[in-house]
Amino acid sequence: MSISKPIFVCIPGVSHPPIIYDPLKASLSLHGYTAILVSLPSIGASQPVYDFTDDVLAIRLAISRLVDAGTDVIVVIHGWSGVVGGEAVQGMSKAERARRGLRGGVVRLVFIMAWIVKEGFQGAPRGDVSSMLPYLQADTLSQTAVPIPSLAVQCLFNDMAPQQANFWTSQLLPQSLGVFWSKTTFAAWRHIPTTYVLCGQDQNVTVEYAEMMIQAAKDSGAHMIDRIERCEEAGHEVFLSRVSILARRLVLATENPQDLDVE
C-alpha cells in the first residue's frame, strides 16, 4: 500500500502575504509535494486585530482540515510567525493524535530564521513599539505598522537583484501591532520534531540572534530541535532567493533524513 506524502503548510512572516511562498510551492510541486499557503488576518487587514488570536485560529483551521482527513503535515514558519505558529499547533502533533486514536498530524516544524520562543514569551508590553522590527514604521493610533521600502530591501531582500527585491517589497502589507503584544502559552518545538534553517546573509533576524534563540530554547528544558540547516548565501527570504536549494533540502529531510548533516 502506498504511503501518502505529507503536505507542507506555509505560514508567512510579518507583513508578508501568502504569495511570498508561491515560488516554494511551485518548486515543491516539481518534487511531487503539495503546499498550502496560510493567509493571516493580522496582515493587510482593514481593521487591526487586538492580538494573535485570529492568526492562531486561521493556522489551526488550515491544519485541522488536513489532519482530520488523516494527512501528515509539515509546518513551515518564517520570521515572527514562529511566535504564532508555535502557539497554533497545540494538540496537533502526530504523536499526540495517535495517542487519541487519530490518524494524521503535524510531523515536523521548519523554522526559517524564525522566532523560536518559550511559553510566556511576549514581544513587548501592550502599547510599546520601542523594539519594532527595523523595516517597520509603527503607528500606535491606527494600531498598525507599515513597511519602509528602502529598509525592507536592506533587511529582507538584500541577497536579490534590485528588480526582484523591489517587486517583493511592493507586495508587503500593513501589519497589526497586536501580534507583537501577544503572550504565548505553548512551545511546539518541545513536542514536535523541529528543523531550524539558518541563513547566513539575513539582515533582519541575523544568524547570531537566531543561534542565541536556538540555544536558549535548548537550554530551557525538553525540546525536539533535532536538525539545523544552513544556507550561508541566503538572506531572510531564502524561499525566494534560493528556492530550489530550500525545496531540495525540505524534500530530503522528509524522505531521507539520514542523508543530511545534523548539528
Backbone as CSV, one residue per row, in Angstrom:
resi,resn,N_x,N_y,N_z,CA_x,CA_y,CA_z,C_x,C_y,C_z
1,MET,0.840,-1.189,0.000,0.000,0.000,0.000,0.878,1.243,0.000
2,SER,0.605,2.206,-0.881,1.420,3.408,-0.952,1.129,4.317,0.233
3,ILE,2.150,5.048,0.665,2.016,5.977,1.771,1.920,7.388,1.203
4,SER,0.890,8.115,1.592,0.714,9.479,1.093,1.827,10.377,1.609
5,LYS,2.229,11.308,0.772,3.254,12.258,1.184,2.656,13.306,2.120
6,PRO,3.464,13.805,3.055,2.960,14.899,3.896,2.721,16.149,3.065
7,ILE,1.882,16.995,3.569,1.597,18.282,2.932,2.266,19.389,3.736
8,PHE,2.888,20.319,3.038,3.518,21.464,3.685,2.481,22.568,3.893
9,VAL,2.431,23.104,5.106,1.597,24.266,5.405,2.538,25.418,5.727
10,CYS,2.478,26.477,4.919,3.446,27.569,4.994,2.807,28.810,5.614
11,ILE,3.434,29.320,6.672,2.911,30.467,7.410,3.819,31.668,7.163
12,PRO,3.287,32.761,6.644,4.130,33.916,6.323,4.516,34.725,7.550
13,GLY,5.610,35.463,7.416,6.063,36.333,8.486,5.368,37.685,8.460
14,VAL,5.818,38.568,9.319,5.220,39.895,9.479,5.127,40.634,8.142
15,SER,3.956,41.170,7.868,3.680,41.990,6.673,3.758,41.220,5.357
16,HIS,3.983,39.913,5.418,4.139,39.113,4.201,2.803,38.497,3.776
17,PRO,2.394,38.695,2.541,1.212,37.996,2.028,1.563,36.539,1.732
18,PRO,0.574,35.663,1.649,0.876,34.253,1.371,1.566,34.027,0.030
19,ILE,1.391,34.935,-0.937,2.038,34.723,-2.242,3.556,34.730,-2.144
20,ILE,4.093,35.170,-1.018,5.539,35.152,-0.830,6.071,33.727,-0.956
21,TYR,5.198,32.742,-0.689,5.583,31.328,-0.769,5.282,30.704,-2.134
22,ASP,4.751,31.458,-3.074,4.403,30.878,-4.380,5.580,30.175,-5.056
23,PRO,6.782,30.766,-5.082,7.907,30.060,-5.715,8.249,28.747,-5.017
24,LEU,8.180,28.716,-3.680,8.459,27.470,-2.964,7.377,26.438,-3.248
25,LYS,6.123,26.875,-3.286,5.021,25.965,-3.606,5.239,25.323,-4.967
26,ALA,5.634,26.125,-5.947,5.878,25.601,-7.294,7.061,24.648,-7.308
27,SER,8.111,24.989,-6.573,9.300,24.139,-6.542,9.009,22.810,-5.852
28,LEU,8.256,22.844,-4.764,7.890,21.600,-4.083,7.008,20.726,-4.971
29,SER,6.163,21.350,-5.775,5.284,20.569,-6.650,6.087,19.773,-7.675
30,LEU,7.244,20.282,-8.066,8.102,19.552,-9.002,8.630,18.262,-8.384
31,HIS,8.665,18.220,-7.055,9.080,17.017,-6.331,7.882,16.166,-5.911
32,GLY,6.693,16.560,-6.332,5.500,15.786,-6.014,4.842,16.133,-4.697
33,TYR,5.158,17.305,-4.134,4.597,17.700,-2.845,3.620,18.859,-3.010
34,THR,2.628,18.880,-2.141,1.642,19.952,-2.103,1.975,20.910,-0.972
35,ALA,1.777,22.201,-1.217,1.948,23.209,-0.175,0.678,24.045,-0.071
36,ILE,0.236,24.260,1.154,-0.911,25.109,1.447,-0.376,26.409,2.047
37,LEU,-0.820,27.537,1.529,-0.346,28.836,1.990,-1.419,29.487,2.858
38,VAL,-1.039,29.844,4.077,-1.996,30.404,5.029,-1.985,31.928,4.948
39,SER,-3.166,32.516,4.932,-3.320,33.968,5.000,-3.644,34.348,6.442
40,LEU,-2.848,35.236,7.026,-3.047,35.617,8.425,-3.897,36.885,8.524
41,PRO,-4.945,36.868,9.346,-5.838,38.026,9.461,-5.149,39.303,9.931
42,SER,-4.033,39.180,10.627,-3.346,40.370,11.144,-2.581,41.125,10.067
43,ILE,-2.446,40.535,8.882,-1.648,41.127,7.806,-2.575,41.701,6.738
44,GLY,-2.456,42.999,6.512,-3.253,43.641,5.471,-4.714,43.816,5.816
45,ALA,-5.060,43.708,7.091,-6.467,43.810,7.488,-6.950,45.254,7.408
46,SER,-8.215,45.434,7.053,-8.787,46.785,7.012,-8.943,47.350,8.420
47,GLN,-9.136,46.463,9.392,-9.189,46.840,10.798,-8.133,46.038,11.552
48,PRO,-7.351,46.670,12.422,-6.316,45.931,13.147,-6.920,44.909,14.099
49,VAL,-6.216,43.816,14.297,-6.650,42.807,15.259,-6.029,43.119,16.616
50,TYR,-6.699,42.678,17.676,-6.246,43.015,19.032,-4.987,42.252,19.415
51,ASP,-4.952,40.973,19.034,-3.803,40.135,19.379,-3.663,39.054,18.315
52,PHE,-2.924,37.978,18.638,-2.683,36.958,17.600,-3.742,35.867,17.553
53,THR,-4.851,36.045,18.284,-5.878,35.000,18.354,-6.416,34.627,16.978
54,ASP,-6.742,35.606,16.155,-7.285,35.304,14.826,-6.262,34.584,13.952
55,ASP,-4.995,34.946,14.089,-3.939,34.255,13.339,-3.830,32.801,13.778
56,VAL,-3.865,32.584,15.091,-3.809,31.218,15.622,-4.956,30.391,15.057
57,LEU,-6.148,30.955,15.059,-7.317,30.221,14.560,-7.200,29.929,13.068
58,ALA,-6.671,30.871,12.297,-6.513,30.654,10.850,-5.552,29.505,10.572
59,ILE,-4.469,29.453,11.323,-3.495,28.370,11.150,-4.103,27.041,11.571
60,ARG,-4.766,27.030,12.719,-5.374,25.786,13.204,-6.419,25.257,12.226
61,LEU,-7.191,26.152,11.642,-8.207,25.723,10.686,-7.564,25.081,9.468
62,ALA,-6.516,25.702,8.948,-5.839,25.155,7.766,-5.253,23.779,8.051
63,ILE,-4.642,23.630,9.219,-4.023,22.347,9.561,-5.083,21.309,9.910
64,SER,-6.120,21.725,10.631,-7.168,20.781,11.048,-7.831,20.103,9.861
65,ARG,-8.068,20.853,8.801,-8.698,20.272,7.611,-7.863,19.126,7.052
66,LEU,-6.561,19.228,7.187,-5.670,18.194,6.661,-5.550,17.019,7.620
67,VAL,-5.246,17.298,8.881,-5.007,16.196,9.814,-6.288,15.430,10.110
68,ASP,-7.426,16.110,10.086,-8.690,15.408,10.317,-9.026,14.461,9.171
69,ALA,-8.385,14.668,8.025,-8.532,13.747,6.892,-7.449,12.671,6.910
70,GLY,-6.671,12.635,7.999,-5.636,11.615,8.140,-4.316,11.959,7.486
71,THR,-4.114,13.216,7.129,-2.908,13.643,6.422,-1.825,14.068,7.400
72,ASP,-0.582,13.741,7.075,0.557,14.247,7.831,0.942,15.619,7.293
73,VAL,1.393,16.485,8.185,1.648,17.882,7.840,3.030,18.303,8.328
74,ILE,3.720,19.061,7.488,4.956,19.743,7.875,4.658,21.235,7.855
75,VAL,4.876,21.907,8.974,4.559,23.329,9.089,5.828,24.148,8.881
76,VAL,5.795,25.031,7.892,6.920,25.912,7.575,6.619,27.291,8.155
77,ILE,7.540,27.786,8.976,7.328,29.004,9.757,8.449,29.985,9.442
78,HIS,8.104,31.250,9.217,9.103,32.243,8.811,9.046,33.468,9.713
79,GLY,10.213,33.915,10.156,10.305,35.158,10.902,9.440,35.180,12.151
80,TRP,8.679,36.279,12.312,7.862,36.440,13.519,6.750,35.402,13.616
81,SER,6.404,34.761,12.519,5.342,33.748,12.595,5.759,32.553,13.435
82,GLY,7.044,32.493,13.831,7.439,31.475,14.794,6.668,31.594,16.094
83,VAL,6.275,32.815,16.442,5.524,33.043,17.677,4.116,32.469,17.558
84,VAL,3.401,32.877,16.517,2.022,32.411,16.347,1.984,30.958,15.888
85,GLY,2.939,30.557,15.041,2.954,29.177,14.562,3.207,28.185,15.671
86,GLY,4.122,28.537,16.574,4.399,27.655,17.703,3.231,27.532,18.657
87,GLU,2.405,28.563,18.706,1.211,28.550,19.549,0.090,27.737,18.914
88,ALA,-0.021,27.805,17.595,-1.217,27.325,16.899,-1.334,25.815,16.811
89,VAL,-0.226,25.089,16.894,-0.281,23.644,16.633,-0.467,22.812,17.898
90,GLN,-0.817,23.450,18.988,-1.025,22.712,20.234,-2.064,21.609,20.039
91,GLY,-1.711,20.390,20.452,-2.606,19.245,20.346,-2.667,18.606,18.979
92,MET,-1.847,19.091,18.032,-1.933,18.612,16.654,-0.763,17.731,16.228
93,SER,0.157,17.442,17.115,1.277,16.586,16.723,0.778,15.189,16.368
94,LYS,1.492,14.548,15.470,1.109,13.193,15.067,1.133,12.250,16.260
95,ALA,2.130,12.413,17.130,2.246,11.534,18.293,1.052,11.700,19.228
96,GLU,0.669,12.932,19.498,-0.454,13.163,20.407,-1.766,12.678,19.803
97,ARG,-1.956,12.912,18.517,-3.177,12.440,17.873,-3.230,10.916,17.858
98,ALA,-2.077,10.275,17.664,-2.041,8.810,17.674,-2.452,8.271,19.038
99,ARG,-2.032,8.958,20.101,-2.420,8.520,21.449,-3.930,8.611,21.645
100,ARG,-4.577,9.478,20.880,-6.035,9.606,20.964,-6.740,8.742,19.929
101,GLY,-5.958,7.912,19.243,-6.526,7.010,18.252,-6.851,7.665,16.928
102,LEU,-6.216,8.796,16.648,-6.492,9.548,15.424,-5.337,9.429,14.440
103,ARG,-5.663,9.436,13.160,-4.648,9.416,12.113,-4.243,10.842,11.757
104,GLY,-3.068,10.956,11.143,-2.606,12.257,10.686,-2.105,13.130,11.819
105,GLY,-1.426,14.196,11.450,-0.918,15.117,12.456,0.311,15.843,11.952
106,VAL,0.760,16.792,12.732,1.965,17.544,12.385,3.180,16.692,12.726
107,VAL,3.984,16.408,11.710,5.143,15.527,11.895,6.441,16.302,12.030
108,ARG,6.467,17.557,11.597,7.692,18.355,11.711,7.358,19.836,11.581
109,LEU,8.145,20.634,12.304,8.136,22.081,12.160,9.433,22.494,11.483
110,VAL,9.350,23.450,10.570,10.543,24.013,9.934,10.544,25.515,10.200
111,PHE,11.436,25.951,11.063,11.592,27.368,11.366,12.625,27.953,10.407
112,ILE,12.248,28.959,9.631,13.172,29.630,8.717,13.474,31.018,9.279
113,MET,14.641,31.171,9.871,15.027,32.426,10.520,13.842,32.983,11.302
114,ALA,13.241,32.114,12.090,12.005,32.445,12.795,12.253,32.547,14.293
115,TRP,11.395,33.305,14.958,11.450,33.383,16.409,11.048,32.024,16.983
116,ILE,11.941,31.449,17.767,11.666,30.175,18.424,11.691,30.473,19.920
117,VAL,10.507,30.539,20.515,10.370,31.143,21.837,9.678,30.195,22.809
118,LYS,9.890,30.483,24.077,9.336,29.658,25.148,7.905,30.096,25.479
119,GLU,7.268,29.277,26.312,5.966,29.629,26.844,6.084,30.942,27.637
120,GLY,5.084,31.799,27.514,5.099,33.062,28.243,5.842,34.187,27.551
121,PHE,6.305,33.937,26.317,7.019,34.988,25.585,6.053,36.070,25.126
122,GLN,6.488,37.311,25.274,5.732,38.461,24.771,6.735,39.416,24.133
123,GLY,6.498,39.777,22.878,7.454,40.627,22.181,7.679,41.953,22.876
124,ALA,6.607,42.535,23.391,6.679,43.808,24.105,5.373,43.990,24.868
125,PRO,5.389,44.789,25.942,4.135,45.100,26.626,3.188,45.839,25.682
126,ARG,1.896,45.667,25.901,0.915,46.311,25.025,1.152,47.820,24.978
127,GLY,1.204,48.328,23.772,1.424,49.750,23.555,2.865,50.140,23.320
128,ASP,3.803,49.239,23.598,5.234,49.530,23.443,5.686,49.183,22.025
129,VAL,6.209,50.163,21.304,6.724,49.924,19.950,8.209,50.258,19.859
130,SER,8.875,50.319,20.990,10.277,50.738,21.007,11.214,49.709,20.392
131,SER,10.797,48.460,20.345,11.659,47.408,19.788,11.089,46.845,18.486
132,MET,10.411,47.680,17.723,9.793,47.255,16.469,10.850,46.782,15.482
133,LEU,10.472,45.827,14.633,11.375,45.351,13.590,11.870,46.537,12.763
134,PRO,13.140,46.514,12.352,13.763,47.722,11.790,13.141,48.246,10.503
135,TYR,12.468,47.387,9.742,11.913,47.839,8.464,10.461,48.286,8.575
136,LEU,9.935,48.358,9.803,8.540,48.745,10.007,8.445,50.089,10.715
137,GLN,7.466,50.880,10.298,7.144,52.134,10.970,5.823,51.947,11.708
138,ALA,5.865,52.015,13.030,4.673,51.758,13.832,3.844,53.024,14.009
139,ASP,2.533,52.845,13.990,1.580,53.924,14.236,0.622,53.443,15.316
140,THR,0.834,53.910,16.535,0.015,53.416,17.643,-1.433,53.889,17.533
141,LEU,-1.676,54.976,16.818,-3.050,55.455,16.663,-3.874,54.483,15.828
142,SER,-3.308,54.021,14.716,-4.020,53.073,13.852,-3.783,51.628,14.269
143,GLN,-2.861,51.420,15.237,-2.529,50.074,15.718,-1.948,49.195,14.614
144,THR,-1.238,49.815,13.680,-0.607,49.059,12.600,0.834,49.531,12.413
145,ALA,1.587,48.699,11.710,2.942,49.056,11.293,3.016,48.885,9.786
146,VAL,3.662,49.821,9.124,3.773,49.752,7.666,5.237,49.593,7.281
147,PRO,5.513,48.798,6.244,6.891,48.597,5.806,7.481,49.884,5.209
148,ILE,8.741,50.122,5.508,9.506,51.212,4.908,10.292,50.606,3.752
149,PRO,9.940,50.908,2.507,10.514,50.179,1.369,12.034,50.114,1.349
150,SER,12.709,51.228,1.572,14.170,51.215,1.486,14.790,50.310,2.539
151,LEU,14.212,50.291,3.734,14.739,49.437,4.797,14.339,47.980,4.590
152,ALA,13.166,47.753,4.016,12.753,46.375,3.721,13.710,45.726,2.736
153,VAL,14.129,46.474,1.725,15.097,45.934,0.764,16.381,45.543,1.479
154,GLN,16.863,46.385,2.377,18.107,46.109,3.091,17.969,44.931,4.048
155,CYS,16.861,44.879,4.766,16.695,43.876,5.825,16.234,42.520,5.301
156,LEU,15.372,42.523,4.293,14.701,41.297,3.866,15.207,40.754,2.540
157,PHE,15.503,41.637,1.609,15.749,41.213,0.226,17.157,41.579,-0.247
158,ASN,18.096,41.657,0.680,19.448,42.136,0.383,20.260,41.198,-0.502
159,ASP,19.824,39.954,-0.656,20.579,38.991,-1.470,19.954,38.806,-2.855
160,MET,19.084,39.721,-3.253,18.390,39.607,-4.538,18.799,40.737,-5.477
161,ALA,18.552,40.530,-6.758,18.728,41.592,-7.742,17.748,42.724,-7.429
162,PRO,18.126,43.983,-7.702,17.262,45.118,-7.346,15.833,45.011,-7.861
163,GLN,15.661,44.563,-9.083,14.305,44.474,-9.638,13.458,43.479,-8.852
164,GLN,14.049,42.327,-8.517,13.324,41.323,-7.740,13.044,41.837,-6.332
165,ALA,14.036,42.460,-5.714,13.864,42.986,-4.360,12.769,44.045,-4.321
166,ASN,12.753,44.918,-5.298,11.735,45.972,-5.331,10.338,45.400,-5.554
167,PHE,10.242,44.354,-6.373,8.930,43.748,-6.591,8.379,43.173,-5.296
168,TRP,9.183,42.369,-4.603,8.677,41.730,-3.395,8.435,42.749,-2.288
169,THR,9.231,43.807,-2.254,8.969,44.877,-1.294,7.602,45.497,-1.552
170,SER,7.240,45.635,-2.811,5.943,46.227,-3.167,4.768,45.353,-2.751
171,GLN,5.020,44.093,-2.450,3.954,43.167,-2.060,3.704,43.157,-0.553
172,LEU,4.581,43.781,0.228,4.420,43.789,1.678,3.194,44.598,2.078
173,LEU,2.592,44.225,3.212,1.318,44.797,3.646,1.420,45.357,5.061
174,PRO,0.501,46.239,5.446,0.467,46.704,6.835,0.253,45.531,7.797
175,GLN,0.812,45.677,8.993,0.773,44.617,9.995,0.117,45.136,11.269
176,SER,-0.871,44.420,11.777,-1.476,44.786,13.058,-0.454,44.642,14.179
177,LEU,-0.374,45.658,15.031,0.613,45.643,16.106,0.281,44.639,17.199
178,GLY,-0.980,44.255,17.310,-1.393,43.376,18.400,-0.629,42.072,18.479
179,VAL,-0.126,41.580,17.337,0.600,40.305,17.370,1.892,40.423,18.159
180,PHE,2.493,41.618,18.198,3.742,41.800,18.930,3.512,41.876,20.431
181,TRP,2.278,42.135,20.830,1.947,42.287,22.244,1.268,41.043,22.820
182,SER,1.165,39.992,22.034,0.513,38.756,22.471,1.493,37.895,23.259
183,LYS,0.970,37.108,24.164,1.812,36.254,25.009,1.545,34.785,24.685
184,THR,2.606,34.028,24.484,2.471,32.614,24.132,2.138,31.765,25.357
185,THR,1.475,30.644,25.100,1.162,29.681,26.163,1.723,28.296,25.853
186,PHE,2.314,28.130,24.657,2.736,26.806,24.198,3.981,26.954,23.345
187,ALA,4.893,25.986,23.476,6.113,25.949,22.665,6.125,24.632,21.903
188,ALA,5.701,24.672,20.650,5.508,23.444,19.872,6.791,22.664,19.665
189,TRP,7.931,23.354,19.635,9.215,22.688,19.396,9.623,21.775,20.545
190,ARG,8.922,21.821,21.642,9.167,20.849,22.723,8.505,19.504,22.420
191,HIS,7.523,19.500,21.541,6.668,18.335,21.346,6.692,17.768,19.932
192,ILE,7.217,18.507,18.976,7.205,18.102,17.568,8.621,18.214,17.017
193,PRO,9.113,17.203,16.297,10.453,17.308,15.701,10.596,18.611,14.916
194,THR,11.724,19.279,15.131,11.892,20.636,14.618,13.212,20.811,13.881
195,THR,13.113,21.403,12.707,14.268,21.836,11.920,14.365,23.353,12.003
196,TYR,15.592,23.862,12.111,15.798,25.313,12.039,16.717,25.605,10.867
197,VAL,16.285,26.496,9.980,17.073,26.884,8.808,17.727,28.231,9.082
198,LEU,19.062,28.235,9.139,19.843,29.449,9.354,20.305,30.010,8.011
199,CYS,20.126,31.307,7.816,20.509,31.965,6.561,21.605,32.986,6.853
200,GLY,22.765,32.755,6.245,23.962,33.494,6.613,23.944,34.975,6.307
201,GLN,23.124,35.417,5.341,23.108,36.825,4.952,21.877,37.576,5.472
202,ASP,21.165,36.964,6.410,19.958,37.595,6.952,20.328,38.878,7.709
203,GLN,19.756,39.998,7.280,19.992,41.281,7.942,18.797,41.719,8.793
204,ASN,17.833,40.828,8.967,16.657,41.139,9.771,16.760,40.467,11.136
205,VAL,16.747,39.150,11.148,16.916,38.414,12.400,18.397,38.325,12.754
206,THR,19.228,38.046,11.783,20.672,37.787,11.850,20.939,36.389,12.409
207,VAL,21.997,35.770,11.906,22.368,34.427,12.346,22.694,34.419,13.832
208,GLU,23.381,35.455,14.297,23.784,35.498,15.702,22.574,35.467,16.629
209,TYR,21.552,36.238,16.296,20.360,36.267,17.136,19.603,34.948,17.036
210,ALA,19.526,34.388,15.838,18.841,33.103,15.667,19.533,32.010,16.470
211,GLU,20.857,31.970,16.415,21.593,30.964,17.178,21.395,31.157,18.674
212,MET,21.299,32.397,19.114,21.035,32.668,20.524,19.663,32.135,20.929
213,MET,18.647,32.353,20.072,17.307,31.838,20.370,17.297,30.315,20.424
214,ILE,17.980,29.681,19.483,18.030,28.215,19.453,18.674,27.682,20.722
215,GLN,19.800,28.269,21.105,20.495,27.797,22.301,19.659,28.014,23.550
216,ALA,18.988,29.168,23.628,18.127,29.435,24.780,16.988,28.426,24.858
217,ALA,16.433,28.070,23.710,15.359,27.070,23.687,15.873,25.723,24.183
218,LYS,17.030,25.323,23.683,17.596,24.035,24.093,17.930,24.024,25.580
219,ASP,18.434,25.146,26.077,18.837,25.219,27.484,17.647,25.283,28.430
220,SER,16.454,25.555,27.899,15.290,25.774,28.756,14.624,24.484,29.220
221,GLY,15.067,23.347,28.687,14.461,22.080,29.090,14.204,21.172,27.907
222,ALA,13.203,20.317,28.046,12.902,19.344,26.993,12.641,20.047,25.667
223,HIS,13.169,19.467,24.590,12.944,20.026,23.262,13.108,18.925,22.227
224,MET,12.624,19.202,21.015,12.772,18.267,19.898,13.409,18.961,18.696
225,ILE,14.296,19.908,18.975,15.058,20.581,17.916,16.184,19.636,17.515
226,ASP,15.981,18.909,16.434,16.908,17.831,16.094,17.707,18.085,14.825
227,ARG,17.468,19.226,14.172,18.187,19.455,12.922,18.390,20.953,12.685
228,ILE,19.641,21.305,12.366,19.973,22.665,11.964,20.465,22.627,10.528
229,GLU,19.793,23.380,9.658,20.205,23.501,8.264,20.790,24.889,8.037
230,ARG,21.838,24.970,7.241,22.474,26.260,6.963,22.462,26.549,5.469
231,CYS,22.133,27.787,5.147,22.243,28.282,3.777,22.995,29.609,3.871
232,GLU,24.312,29.521,3.793,25.159,30.671,4.097,24.960,31.827,3.123
233,GLU,24.564,31.538,1.881,24.453,32.586,0.865,23.116,33.319,0.903
234,ALA,22.162,32.816,1.666,20.799,33.350,1.609,20.553,34.421,2.656
235,GLY,19.680,35.366,2.298,19.176,36.335,3.243,17.906,35.822,3.905
236,HIS,17.113,36.752,4.427,15.938,36.383,5.217,14.899,35.623,4.411
237,GLU,14.843,35.872,3.101,13.801,35.281,2.261,14.377,34.149,1.403
238,VAL,14.917,33.139,2.041,15.573,32.041,1.319,14.620,31.345,0.357
239,PHE,13.324,31.350,0.657,12.341,30.693,-0.214,12.071,31.499,-1.481
240,LEU,12.678,32.673,-1.589,12.642,33.445,-2.829,13.993,33.421,-3.539
241,SER,15.051,33.669,-2.783,16.367,33.828,-3.407,17.085,32.512,-3.658
242,ARG,16.782,31.482,-2.877,17.431,30.175,-3.026,16.370,29.080,-2.979
243,VAL,15.293,29.307,-3.739,14.108,28.465,-3.596,14.385,27.013,-3.954
244,SER,15.137,26.743,-5.003,15.399,25.360,-5.413,16.208,24.622,-4.359
245,ILE,17.190,25.320,-3.782,18.014,24.713,-2.734,17.157,24.385,-1.523
246,LEU,16.316,25.329,-1.106,15.467,25.095,0.060,14.506,23.951,-0.194
247,ALA,13.883,23.923,-1.357,12.931,22.853,-1.665,13.606,21.489,-1.618
248,ARG,14.798,21.384,-2.189,15.509,20.098,-2.171,15.828,19.666,-0.747
249,ARG,16.205,20.618,0.084,16.522,20.271,1.474,15.273,19.846,2.243
250,LEU,14.173,20.510,1.986,12.930,20.115,2.647,12.511,18.715,2.221
251,VAL,12.628,18.432,0.943,12.262,17.109,0.435,13.201,16.050,0.985
252,LEU,14.488,16.347,0.999,15.460,15.376,1.502,15.234,15.098,2.981
253,ALA,14.924,16.140,3.732,14.649,15.960,5.158,13.406,15.117,5.386
254,THR,12.463,15.186,4.443,11.228,14.413,4.558,11.433,12.954,4.179
255,GLU,12.202,12.735,3.108,12.315,11.386,2.554,13.535,10.619,3.054
256,ASN,14.660,11.330,3.224,15.908,10.665,3.609,16.652,11.494,4.646
257,PRO,16.103,11.634,5.840,16.734,12.497,6.835,18.141,12.067,7.216
258,GLN,18.456,10.785,7.051,19.791,10.317,7.401,20.855,10.859,6.458
259,ASP,20.452,11.394,5.302,21.410,11.918,4.333,21.809,13.360,4.607
260,LEU,21.213,13.976,5.639,21.530,15.354,5.963,22.399,15.406,7.206
261,ASP,23.274,16.406,7.243,24.102,16.603,8.421,23.246,17.178,9.537
262,VAL,23.523,16.742,10.739,22.780,17.210,11.905,23.759,17.849,12.875
263,GLU,23.383,18.981,13.449,24.201,19.610,14.478,23.635,19.265,15.845
